[in-house]
Amino acid sequence: MKTIDDGPNGALDRAELLRALRACKRGDFSARMPTGLCGIDGALARAFNDCAAASEALAKEQRGQA
């Protein structure tokens, strides 16, 4: 699992979020957003991480690796 660094001033880096979303679209569920963000930025990062983790687990289960 690779964690993406947060943006300036501890804010969500939207370009990094877009890269992570595009990776997920391609089936790469390993990217994670930083966990130390606050407010809506933190909520978005946690929601992304939850979706990526669930997708990663499902993909592993479907491949018989769970």
DSSP file (Angstrom, degrees, kcal/mol; ACC not computed):
  #  RESIDUE AA STRUCTURE BP1 BP2  ACC     N-H-->O    O-->H-N    N-H-->O    O-->H-N    TCO  KAPPA ALPHA  PHI   PSI    X-CA   Y-CA   Z-CA
    1    1 A M              0   0    0      0, 0.0     2,-0.5     0, 0.0    30,-0.2   0.000 360.0 360.0 360.0 129.0    0.0    0.0    0.0
    2    2 A K  E     -a   31   0A   0     28,-1.6    30,-2.3     2,-0.0     2,-0.5  -0.916 360.0-147.5-110.3 135.3    1.4    3.4   -1.0
    3    3 A T  E     -a   32   0A   0     -2,-0.5     2,-0.3    28,-0.2    30,-0.2  -0.851  12.0-135.8-102.6 133.5    0.3    6.6    0.8
    4    4 A I        -     0   0    0     28,-3.5     9,-0.1    -2,-0.5     2,-0.0  -0.670  26.3-112.9 -85.9 139.3    0.1    9.8   -1.1
    5    5 A D        -     0   0    0     -2,-0.3     8,-0.2    28,-0.1    11,-0.1  -0.341  31.9-110.1 -68.9 151.4    1.6   12.9    0.6
    6    6 A D        -     0   0    0      1,-0.1     6,-0.2     6,-0.1     3,-0.1  -0.370  35.2-110.4 -77.0 164.7   -0.8   15.6    1.7
    7    7 A G    >   -     0   0    0      4,-2.8     3,-1.3     1,-0.2    -1,-0.1   0.061  56.9 -43.6 -82.1-166.7   -0.7   19.0   -0.1
    8    8 A P  G >  S+     0   0    0      0, 0.0     3,-1.7     0, 0.0    -1,-0.2  -0.305 126.2   9.9 -63.3 143.9    0.4   22.4    1.1
    9    9 A N  G 3  S-     0   0    0      1,-0.3     3,-0.1    -3,-0.1    -2,-0.1   0.760 130.8 -66.7  59.6  27.1   -0.6   23.4    4.6
   10   10 A G  G <  S+     0   0    0     -3,-1.3    28,-0.4     1,-0.2    -1,-0.3   0.698  98.4 142.0  71.2  18.0   -1.9   19.9    5.3
   11   11 A A    <   -     0   0    0     -3,-1.7    -4,-2.8     1,-0.1     2,-0.2  -0.530  62.5 -89.0 -90.8 159.1   -4.7   20.3    2.7
   12   12 A L        -     0   0    0     -6,-0.2     2,-1.0    -2,-0.2    -1,-0.1  -0.480  36.5-134.2 -64.1 128.8   -5.9   17.6    0.4
   13   13 A D     >  -     0   0    0     -2,-0.2     4,-2.2    -8,-0.2     3,-0.2  -0.786  16.4-164.7 -87.7 105.6   -3.9   17.6   -2.8
   14   14 A R  H  > S+     0   0    0     -2,-1.0     4,-2.4     1,-0.2    -1,-0.2   0.821  86.4  56.1 -65.2 -31.9   -6.6   17.3   -5.5
   15   15 A A  H  > S+     0   0    0      2,-0.2     4,-2.1     1,-0.2    -1,-0.2   0.907 109.3  46.8 -65.7 -40.2   -4.1   16.4   -8.2
   16   16 A E  H  > S+     0   0    0     -3,-0.2     4,-2.5     2,-0.2    -2,-0.2   0.889 110.6  52.7 -67.3 -38.8   -2.9   13.5   -6.1
   17   17 A L  H  X S+     0   0    0     -4,-2.2     4,-2.7     2,-0.2    -2,-0.2   0.923 108.8  50.1 -60.9 -43.5   -6.5   12.5   -5.4
   18   18 A L  H  X S+     0   0    0     -4,-2.4     4,-2.5     2,-0.2    -2,-0.2   0.914 110.0  50.2 -62.0 -42.7   -7.2   12.5   -9.2
   19   19 A R  H  X S+     0   0    0     -4,-2.1     4,-2.1     1,-0.2    -1,-0.2   0.915 112.2  47.9 -61.0 -42.1   -4.2   10.3   -9.8
   20   20 A A  H  X S+     0   0    0     -4,-2.5     4,-2.4     2,-0.2    -2,-0.2   0.902 111.1  50.4 -66.4 -40.7   -5.3    7.9   -7.1
   21   21 A L  H  X S+     0   0    0     -4,-2.7     4,-2.2     1,-0.2    -2,-0.2   0.906 110.7  49.3 -63.1 -41.3   -8.9    7.8   -8.6
   22   22 A R  H  X S+     0   0    0     -4,-2.5     4,-1.5     2,-0.2    -1,-0.2   0.879 109.1  52.9 -66.3 -36.6   -7.5    7.1  -12.0
   23   23 A A  H  <>S+     0   0    0     -4,-2.1     5,-2.7     2,-0.2     4,-0.4   0.929 109.2  49.2 -62.8 -44.4   -5.3    4.3  -10.7
   24   24 A C  H ><5S+     0   0    0     -4,-2.4     3,-1.6     1,-0.2    -2,-0.2   0.900 106.1  56.5 -61.0 -40.3   -8.4    2.7   -9.0
   25   25 A K  H 3<5S+     0   0    0     -4,-2.2    -1,-0.2     1,-0.3    -2,-0.2   0.857 106.7  50.5 -59.0 -34.5  -10.3    3.0  -12.3
   26   26 A R  T 3<5S-     0   0    0     -4,-1.5    -1,-0.3    -3,-0.3    -2,-0.2   0.510 128.1 -99.8 -80.8  -5.0   -7.5    1.0  -13.9
   27   27 A G  T < 5S+     0   0    0     -3,-1.6     2,-0.9    -4,-0.4    -3,-0.2   0.508  83.7 129.5  98.8   5.2   -7.8   -1.7  -11.2
   28   28 A D      < +     0   0    0     -5,-2.7     3,-0.4    -6,-0.2    -1,-0.2  -0.826  24.0 169.1 -94.9 102.6   -4.8   -0.5   -9.0
   29   29 A F        +     0   0    0     -2,-0.9    27,-0.2     1,-0.2    -1,-0.1   0.149  49.1  95.8-100.2  18.2   -6.3   -0.2   -5.5
   30   30 A S        +     0   0    0    -29,-0.1   -28,-1.6    -7,-0.1    -1,-0.2   0.712  56.8  98.2 -85.3 -20.5   -3.0    0.2   -3.7
   31   31 A A  E     -a    2   0A   0     -3,-0.4     2,-0.3   -30,-0.2   -28,-0.2  -0.407  50.7-173.7 -71.5 142.9   -2.9    4.0   -3.4
   32   32 A R  E     -a    3   0A   0    -30,-2.3   -28,-3.5    -2,-0.1    14,-0.1  -0.978  19.7-128.6-133.6 149.1   -4.0    5.7   -0.2
   33   33 A M        -     0   0    0     12,-0.4   -28,-0.1    -2,-0.3   -27,-0.1  -0.557  45.3 -81.9 -88.8 159.5   -4.6    9.3    0.7
   34   34 A P        -     0   0    0      0, 0.0     3,-0.3     0, 0.0    -1,-0.1  -0.274  32.6-149.3 -62.8 150.1   -3.0   10.8    3.9
   35   35 A T  S    S+     0   0    0      1,-0.2    11,-0.1    -3,-0.1    -2,-0.0   0.516  80.7  74.4-100.3  -6.1   -4.9   10.1    7.1
   36   36 A G        +     0   0    0      2,-0.0    -1,-0.2     0, 0.0     2,-0.1   0.255  67.1 118.4 -94.6  14.6   -4.0   13.2    9.1
   37   37 A L        -     0   0    0     -3,-0.3     2,-0.2     4,-0.1   -26,-0.1  -0.466  51.1-143.2 -82.7 154.3   -6.3   15.6    7.3
   38   38 A C    >>  +     0   0    0    -28,-0.4     4,-1.4    -2,-0.1     3,-0.7  -0.674  53.0   0.7-111.7 165.3   -9.1   17.5    9.0
   39   39 A G  H 3> S-     0   0    0      1,-0.2     4,-2.2    -2,-0.2     5,-0.2  -0.187 124.2 -16.6  63.8-147.0  -12.6   18.6    8.0
   40   40 A I  H 3> S+     0   0    0      1,-0.2     4,-2.6     2,-0.2    -1,-0.2   0.840 137.2  58.1 -64.6 -33.2  -13.9   17.8    4.6
   41   41 A D  H <> S+     0   0    0     -3,-0.7     4,-2.3     1,-0.2    -1,-0.2   0.925 108.8  45.5 -61.4 -43.5  -10.4   17.1    3.3
   42   42 A G  H  X S+     0   0    0     -4,-1.4     4,-2.7     2,-0.2    -2,-0.2   0.892 111.8  51.6 -65.7 -40.1  -10.0   14.4    5.9
   43   43 A A  H  X S+     0   0    0     -4,-2.2     4,-2.4     2,-0.2    -2,-0.2   0.907 111.2  47.7 -64.6 -41.3  -13.5   13.0    5.2
   44   44 A L  H  X S+     0   0    0     -4,-2.6     4,-2.5     2,-0.2    -2,-0.2   0.923 112.8  48.6 -64.4 -44.1  -12.7   12.8    1.5
   45   45 A A  H  X S+     0   0    0     -4,-2.3     4,-2.6     1,-0.2   -12,-0.4   0.923 113.2  46.9 -62.7 -44.7   -9.4   11.1    2.1
   46   46 A R  H  X S+     0   0    0     -4,-2.7     4,-2.6     2,-0.2    -1,-0.2   0.903 111.8  51.0 -65.0 -40.3  -10.9    8.6    4.5
   47   47 A A  H  X S+     0   0    0     -4,-2.4     4,-2.3    -5,-0.2    -2,-0.2   0.916 111.9  47.4 -63.2 -42.7  -13.8    7.8    2.1
   48   48 A F  H  X S+     0   0    0     -4,-2.5     4,-2.9     2,-0.2     5,-0.2   0.947 112.4  49.1 -61.8 -48.0  -11.3    7.2   -0.7
   49   49 A N  H  X S+     0   0    0     -4,-2.6     4,-2.6     1,-0.2    -2,-0.2   0.892 110.7  50.7 -60.2 -40.9   -9.2    5.0    1.5
   50   50 A D  H  X S+     0   0    0     -4,-2.6     4,-2.4     2,-0.2    -1,-0.2   0.926 112.9  45.8 -62.2 -45.2  -12.2    3.0    2.6
   51   51 A C  H  X S+     0   0    0     -4,-2.3     4,-2.5     2,-0.2    -2,-0.2   0.915 113.7  48.8 -64.3 -43.4  -13.3    2.5   -1.0
   52   52 A A  H  X S+     0   0    0     -4,-2.9     4,-2.5     2,-0.2    -2,-0.2   0.916 112.5  48.0 -64.1 -42.6   -9.8    1.5   -2.2
   53   53 A A  H  X S+     0   0    0     -4,-2.6     4,-2.4    -5,-0.2    -2,-0.2   0.910 112.9  47.9 -65.3 -41.8   -9.4   -0.9    0.7
   54   54 A A  H  X S+     0   0    0     -4,-2.4     4,-2.3     2,-0.2    -2,-0.2   0.910 113.5  47.6 -65.1 -41.6  -12.7   -2.6    0.0
   55   55 A S  H  X S+     0   0    0     -4,-2.5     4,-2.4     2,-0.2    -2,-0.2   0.892 111.6  50.8 -65.9 -39.6  -12.0   -2.8   -3.7
   56   56 A E  H  X S+     0   0    0     -4,-2.5     4,-2.3   -27,-0.2    -2,-0.2   0.916 111.5  47.7 -63.7 -43.8   -8.6   -4.3   -3.0
   57   57 A A  H  X S+     0   0    0     -4,-2.4     4,-2.4     2,-0.2    -2,-0.2   0.907 112.5  49.0 -64.3 -41.9  -10.0   -6.9   -0.6
   58   58 A L  H  X S+     0   0    0     -4,-2.3     4,-2.5     2,-0.2    -2,-0.2   0.910 110.4  50.5 -64.8 -42.4  -12.7   -7.8   -3.1
   59   59 A A  H  X S+     0   0    0     -4,-2.4     4,-1.5     2,-0.2    -1,-0.2   0.913 111.9  47.8 -62.6 -42.5  -10.2   -8.1   -6.0
   60   60 A K  H  <>S+     0   0    0     -4,-2.3     5,-3.1     1,-0.2     6,-0.5   0.908 111.5  50.9 -64.1 -41.4   -8.0  -10.4   -3.8
   61   61 A E  H ><5S+     0   0    0     -4,-2.4     3,-1.2     4,-0.2    -2,-0.2   0.907 108.6  51.1 -62.7 -41.7  -11.0  -12.5   -2.8
   62   62 A Q  H 3<5S+     0   0    0     -4,-2.5    -1,-0.2     1,-0.3    -2,-0.2   0.802 110.0  49.9 -67.4 -28.5  -12.1  -12.9   -6.5
   63   63 A R  T 3<5S-     0   0    0     -4,-1.5    -1,-0.3    -5,-0.2    -2,-0.2   0.474 118.6-113.8 -86.1  -2.2   -8.5  -14.0   -7.3
   64   64 A G  T < 5S+     0   0    0     -3,-1.2    -3,-0.2    -4,-0.4    -2,-0.1   0.756  85.6 116.0  77.9  25.7   -8.7  -16.5   -4.4
   65   65 A Q      <       0   0    0     -5,-3.1    -4,-0.2     1,-0.2    -5,-0.1   0.347 360.0 360.0-106.4   4.8   -5.9  -14.8   -2.4
   66   66 A A              0   0    0     -6,-0.5    -1,-0.2    -5,-0.2    -5,-0.1   0.493 360.0 360.0 -79.4 360.0   -8.0  -13.8    0.6
